[in-house]
Amino acid sequence: MSTLVTTKGQVTIPKKLRDHYGIRPGALIDFVPGIDGIQLRKVVKKGGNGVLGCLKNELSGHNISTLLDDLRGEVVLPKKRKS
């Protein structure tokens, strides 16, 4: 996707990308220089707030125990030894 740079050096991030990456008005974006050009990265707050709730929509209505069981797979406990 391409976009024009204004005389003030501003660019518009295409709506499809803003929606996909959750970039809302007021979001902080980092410009990261690289060998092949510049990368844009959405800044995620550290300290938990940026991570907590990031999957809220994907996980809504699911039981945490069921989700953990799905991630871990079947657990087979060893048989008890006879003493």
C-alpha distances in whole Angstrom, upper triangle without the diagonal:
4,7,11,13,16,20,21,18,16,12,11,9,8,11,10,9,12,14,14,15,17,16,19,20,22,20,21,18,19,17,18,19,19,20,17,15,14,14,13,16,17,21,23,27,29,33,32,30,27,28,30,29,26,27,29,27,27,31,32,35,36,39,38,41,40,36,38,40,37,36,39,40,44,46,50,52,55,58,61,64,67,69
4,7,10,13,16,17,15,13,10,9,9,8,12,12,11,14,16,16,17,19,17,19,20,22,20,20,18,18,16,18,18,19,20,16,14,14,14,13,16,18,22,24,28,30,34,33,32,28,30,32,31,28,29,31,30,30,33,35,38,39,42,41,44,43,39,41,43,40,39,42,43,47,49,53,55,58,62,64,67,70,72
4,7,10,13,14,12,10,7,7,7,8,11,13,12,13,16,17,17,19,16,18,18,20,19,19,16,18,16,18,18,20,21,18,15,14,14,13,17,18,21,24,27,30,33,33,31,28,30,32,31,28,30,31,30,31,34,35,39,40,43,42,45,44,41,42,45,42,40,44,45,49,51,55,57,60,64,66,69,72,74
4,6,10,11,9,8,6,8,10,11,14,16,15,16,19,20,20,22,19,20,19,21,20,20,18,19,17,19,19,21,22,19,16,15,16,15,19,20,23,26,29,32,35,35,33,30,32,35,34,31,33,34,33,34,37,39,42,43,46,45,48,47,44,46,48,46,44,47,49,53,55,58,61,63,67,69,72,75,77
4,7,8,6,5,5,8,11,13,16,18,17,17,21,22,21,22,19,20,19,19,19,18,16,17,15,17,17,19,21,19,15,14,15,14,18,19,21,25,27,30,34,34,32,29,32,35,34,31,33,35,34,35,38,39,43,44,47,46,49,48,45,46,49,47,45,48,50,54,55,59,61,64,67,70,72,76,77
4,5,5,5,7,9,13,15,17,20,19,19,22,24,23,23,20,20,18,19,20,19,18,19,17,20,20,22,24,22,19,17,18,17,20,21,23,26,29,32,35,36,33,31,33,36,35,33,35,36,36,37,40,41,44,46,48,48,51,50,47,49,51,49,47,50,52,56,58,62,64,67,70,72,75,78,80
4,5,7,10,13,16,18,21,24,23,22,26,27,26,27,23,23,21,21,22,21,20,20,18,21,21,24,25,24,20,19,21,20,23,23,25,29,31,34,37,38,36,33,36,38,38,36,38,39,39,40,43,44,48,49,52,51,54,54,50,52,55,52,50,53,56,59,61,65,67,69,73,75,77,81,83
4,6,9,12,15,18,21,23,22,21,24,26,25,25,21,21,19,18,19,18,17,18,16,19,20,23,25,24,20,18,19,18,20,21,22,26,28,31,34,35,33,30,33,36,36,33,36,37,37,39,41,42,46,47,49,48,52,52,48,49,53,51,48,52,54,58,59,63,65,67,71,73,75,79,80
4,7,10,13,16,19,21,19,19,23,24,22,23,19,20,18,18,18,16,15,15,13,16,16,19,21,20,16,14,16,14,17,18,20,24,26,29,32,33,31,28,31,34,34,31,34,35,35,36,39,40,44,45,47,46,50,49,46,47,50,48,46,49,51,55,56,60,62,64,68,70,72,76,77
4,7,10,13,15,18,16,16,19,21,19,19,16,16,14,15,15,14,13,14,13,16,17,20,22,21,17,14,15,13,16,16,18,21,24,27,30,31,28,26,29,31,31,28,31,32,32,33,36,37,41,42,44,43,47,46,43,44,47,45,43,46,49,52,54,58,59,62,66,68,70,74,75
4,6,9,12,15,13,13,16,18,17,17,14,15,14,15,14,14,12,14,12,15,16,19,21,19,16,13,13,11,14,15,17,21,23,26,30,30,28,25,27,30,29,26,29,30,29,31,34,35,38,39,42,41,45,44,40,42,45,43,41,44,46,50,51,55,57,60,64,66,68,72,74
4,6,9,11,10,10,13,15,14,15,12,12,12,13,13,14,12,15,14,17,19,21,23,21,18,15,15,12,14,14,17,20,23,26,29,29,26,24,26,28,27,24,26,28,27,28,31,32,35,37,40,39,42,42,38,40,43,40,39,42,44,48,50,53,55,58,62,64,67,70,72
4,6,8,7,6,10,11,11,12,9,11,11,13,12,13,11,13,13,16,18,19,22,20,17,14,13,10,12,12,15,17,20,24,27,26,24,21,23,25,24,21,23,24,23,25,28,29,32,33,36,36,39,38,35,36,39,37,35,38,40,44,46,50,52,55,58,60,63,67,69
4,6,5,6,9,10,11,12,10,12,13,16,14,16,14,16,16,19,20,22,24,21,19,16,15,13,14,14,18,20,23,26,29,28,26,23,24,26,25,22,23,24,23,24,27,28,31,33,36,35,39,37,34,36,39,36,35,38,40,43,46,49,52,55,58,60,63,67,69
4,5,5,6,8,10,10,9,10,12,15,14,16,15,18,19,21,23,25,27,24,22,20,18,15,16,14,18,19,22,25,28,27,24,21,23,25,23,20,21,22,20,21,25,25,28,30,33,33,36,35,32,34,37,34,33,37,38,42,44,48,50,53,57,59,62,65,67
4,6,5,6,9,10,10,12,14,17,16,18,16,19,19,21,23,24,26,24,22,20,17,15,15,15,18,19,23,25,28,27,25,21,22,24,22,19,19,21,18,19,23,24,27,28,31,31,34,33,30,32,34,31,31,34,35,39,41,45,48,51,54,56,59,63,65
4,5,5,6,8,8,11,13,16,13,15,13,15,16,18,20,21,23,21,19,16,14,11,12,11,15,16,20,22,25,24,22,19,20,22,20,17,18,20,18,19,22,24,27,28,31,30,33,32,29,31,33,31,29,33,34,38,40,44,46,49,53,55,58,61,63
4,6,5,6,5,7,10,12,10,12,11,14,16,18,21,22,25,23,20,18,15,12,12,10,13,14,17,21,23,22,20,17,18,20,18,15,17,18,17,18,22,22,26,27,30,29,33,32,29,31,33,31,30,33,35,39,41,44,47,50,53,55,58,61,63
4,6,5,6,8,11,14,12,15,15,18,19,21,24,25,28,26,23,21,18,15,14,12,15,16,19,22,24,22,20,17,18,19,17,14,15,16,14,15,19,19,23,24,27,27,30,29,26,29,31,29,28,31,33,36,39,42,45,48,51,53,56,60,62
4,6,8,11,14,16,14,16,15,17,19,20,23,23,26,24,22,20,16,14,13,12,15,15,18,21,23,21,19,16,16,18,16,13,13,15,13,14,17,19,22,23,26,25,29,27,24,26,29,26,25,28,30,34,36,39,42,45,48,50,54,57,59
4,6,9,12,14,11,12,11,14,16,17,20,21,24,22,20,18,14,11,10,8,11,11,15,17,20,18,16,13,14,16,14,11,13,15,14,14,17,19,23,23,26,25,28,27,24,26,29,26,25,28,30,34,35,39,41,44,48,50,53,56,58
4,6,10,11,9,11,12,15,17,19,22,24,27,25,23,20,17,14,12,9,11,11,14,16,19,17,15,12,13,15,13,10,12,13,12,14,17,18,21,22,25,24,28,27,24,26,29,27,26,29,31,35,36,40,42,45,49,50,53,57,59
4,7,8,6,8,9,12,15,17,20,22,25,24,21,18,15,12,10,7,10,11,13,17,19,18,16,13,15,17,15,13,15,16,16,18,20,21,25,26,29,28,31,31,28,29,32,30,29,32,34,38,40,43,45,48,52,54,57,60,62
4,6,6,9,11,14,17,20,23,25,28,27,24,21,18,15,13,10,12,12,14,18,20,19,16,14,16,17,16,14,17,17,17,19,21,22,25,27,29,29,32,32,29,31,34,32,31,35,37,40,42,45,47,51,54,55,58,62,63
4,6,9,11,15,17,20,23,26,29,28,25,21,19,16,15,12,13,14,15,19,22,21,18,16,19,20,19,18,20,20,20,23,25,25,29,30,33,32,36,36,33,35,38,36,35,38,40,44,45,49,51,54,57,59,62,65,67
4,6,9,13,16,19,22,25,28,28,25,21,19,15,14,11,11,12,13,17,19,19,16,15,18,19,19,18,21,21,21,24,26,26,30,31,33,32,36,36,33,35,38,37,35,38,41,44,45,49,50,54,57,58,61,64,66
4,6,10,13,16,19,22,26,25,22,18,16,12,11,7,8,9,10,14,17,17,14,12,15,17,17,15,18,19,20,22,24,24,28,29,31,30,34,34,31,32,35,34,32,35,38,41,42,46,47,51,54,55,58,62,63
4,7,10,13,16,19,23,23,20,16,14,10,9,6,5,8,10,13,16,17,15,12,15,18,18,16,20,21,22,24,26,27,30,31,33,31,35,35,32,33,36,35,33,35,38,42,43,46,48,51,54,56,58,62,63
4,7,10,13,16,19,19,16,12,10,6,5,5,5,9,11,14,18,18,17,14,17,19,20,17,21,22,23,24,26,28,32,32,34,32,36,36,32,33,36,35,32,35,38,41,43,46,48,51,54,56,58,62,63
4,6,10,13,16,16,14,10,8,6,5,6,6,10,12,14,18,19,18,15,18,21,22,19,22,25,26,26,28,30,34,34,36,34,37,37,33,34,37,36,33,35,38,42,43,46,48,50,54,56,58,62,63
4,6,10,13,13,10,6,6,5,7,9,10,14,16,18,22,23,22,19,21,24,25,22,25,28,28,29,31,33,37,37,39,37,40,40,36,36,40,38,35,38,40,44,45,48,50,53,56,58,60,64,65
4,6,10,11,9,6,5,6,7,11,11,15,17,18,22,23,23,20,21,25,26,23,26,29,29,29,32,34,38,37,39,37,39,39,36,36,39,37,34,36,39,43,44,47,49,51,55,56,59,62,64
4,7,8,6,5,6,9,11,14,15,18,21,22,25,27,27,24,25,29,30,27,29,32,33,33,35,37,41,40,42,40,43,43,39,39,42,40,37,39,42,45,46,49,51,53,57,59,61,65,66
4,5,5,6,7,11,13,16,17,20,23,23,27,28,28,25,26,30,31,28,30,33,33,33,35,38,41,41,42,40,43,42,38,38,41,39,36,38,40,44,45,48,50,52,56,58,60,63,65
4,6,8,10,14,16,20,21,24,26,27,30,32,32,29,29,33,34,31,33,36,36,36,38,41,44,43,45,43,45,45,41,41,43,41,38,40,42,46,47,50,52,53,57,59,61,65,66
4,7,9,13,15,19,21,24,27,28,31,32,32,29,29,33,34,30,32,35,35,34,37,39,43,42,44,42,45,44,40,40,43,40,37,40,41,45,47,50,52,54,57,60,62,65,67
4,7,10,13,17,19,22,25,26,30,31,30,27,28,32,32,29,31,34,34,33,36,38,42,42,44,42,44,44,40,40,43,41,38,40,42,46,48,51,53,55,59,61,63,67,68
4,7,10,13,15,18,21,23,27,27,27,24,25,29,29,26,28,31,31,31,34,36,39,39,41,39,42,42,38,38,41,39,36,39,41,45,46,49,51,54,57,59,62,65,67
4,6,10,12,15,18,20,24,24,24,20,22,25,26,22,24,27,27,27,30,32,36,35,37,36,38,38,34,35,37,35,33,35,37,41,43,46,48,50,54,56,58,62,64
4,7,9,13,16,18,22,22,21,18,19,23,23,20,22,25,25,25,28,30,33,33,35,34,37,36,33,34,36,34,32,35,37,41,42,46,48,50,54,56,58,62,63
4,6,9,12,14,18,18,17,14,16,19,19,16,19,21,22,22,25,27,30,30,32,30,33,33,30,30,33,31,29,32,34,38,39,43,44,47,51,52,55,59,60
4,6,10,12,16,16,14,11,13,16,16,14,16,19,19,20,22,24,28,28,30,28,31,31,28,29,32,30,28,31,33,37,38,42,44,46,50,52,54,58,59
4,6,9,13,13,12,9,12,15,16,13,17,19,20,21,23,25,28,28,30,28,31,32,28,28,32,31,28,31,34,37,38,42,43,46,49,51,53,57,58
4,6,10,10,9,5,8,11,12,10,14,16,18,19,20,22,25,25,26,24,28,28,25,25,29,28,25,28,31,34,35,39,40,43,46,47,50,54,55
4,7,7,6,5,8,10,12,12,15,17,19,20,21,22,26,26,27,24,28,29,26,26,29,29,26,29,32,35,36,39,40,43,46,47,50,53,54
4,6,7,6,8,10,13,13,16,18,20,21,21,23,26,26,26,24,26,28,25,24,28,28,25,27,30,34,34,37,38,40,44,45,47,51,51
4,6,7,8,9,13,13,16,18,21,22,21,23,26,25,25,22,25,27,24,23,27,27,25,26,30,33,32,36,36,39,42,43,45,49,49
4,5,5,6,9,10,13,14,17,18,17,19,22,21,21,19,22,23,21,20,24,24,22,24,27,30,30,33,34,37,40,41,43,47,48
4,5,5,8,9,12,13,16,17,17,18,21,21,22,20,23,24,22,22,26,25,23,26,29,32,32,36,36,39,43,43,46,50,51
4,6,8,7,11,12,15,16,16,18,21,21,22,20,23,24,21,22,25,25,23,25,28,31,32,36,37,40,43,44,47,50,51
4,6,5,8,10,13,14,14,16,19,18,19,17,20,21,18,18,22,21,19,21,24,28,28,32,33,36,39,40,43,47,48
4,6,8,8,12,13,12,13,16,16,17,14,18,19,16,17,20,20,19,21,24,27,27,31,32,35,38,39,42,46,47
4,5,5,8,10,9,10,14,14,15,14,17,18,15,17,20,20,18,21,24,27,28,31,33,36,39,40,44,47,48
4,6,8,9,10,11,15,15,17,15,19,19,16,17,20,19,18,21,23,27,28,32,33,37,40,41,44,48,49
4,6,5,6,8,12,11,14,13,16,16,13,14,18,16,15,18,21,24,25,29,31,34,37,39,42,45,47
4,6,5,6,9,10,12,12,16,16,13,16,19,17,17,20,22,25,27,30,32,36,38,40,43,46,48
4,6,5,9,10,13,14,17,17,14,17,20,18,18,22,23,26,28,31,33,37,40,42,45,48,50
4,6,9,9,12,12,16,14,11,14,17,15,15,18,20,23,25,28,31,34,37,39,42,46,48
4,6,6,8,9,12,11,9,12,14,13,13,16,18,21,22,26,28,32,34,36,40,43,45
4,6,9,10,13,13,11,14,16,15,16,19,21,23,25,28,30,34,36,38,42,44,47
4,7,10,12,11,11,14,16,15,17,19,20,22,24,27,29,33,35,36,40,43,45
4,6,9,7,7,10,12,11,13,16,17,18,20,23,25,29,31,33,37,39,42
4,6,5,6,9,10,11,13,14,15,17,18,21,22,26,28,30,34,36,38
4,5,5,6,9,10,11,12,14,15,16,20,21,25,27,28,32,35,37
4,5,5,6,9,10,10,12,13,13,16,17,21,23,25,28,31,33
4,5,5,6,9,10,10,11,13,16,18,22,24,26,29,32,35
4,5,5,6,9,10,12,14,17,19,23,26,28,31,34,36
4,5,5,6,8,10,11,15,16,20,23,25,28,31,33
4,5,5,6,7,8,12,14,18,20,22,26,29,31
4,6,5,8,10,14,17,20,23,25,29,32,34
4,6,9,11,15,17,20,23,26,29,32,35
4,7,8,11,13,17,20,22,25,29,31
4,6,10,13,16,19,22,25,28,31
4,6,10,13,16,18,22,25,28
4,6,10,13,15,18,22,24
4,7,9,12,15,18,21
4,6,9,12,15,18
4,6,9,12,15
4,6,9,12
4,6,9
4,6
4
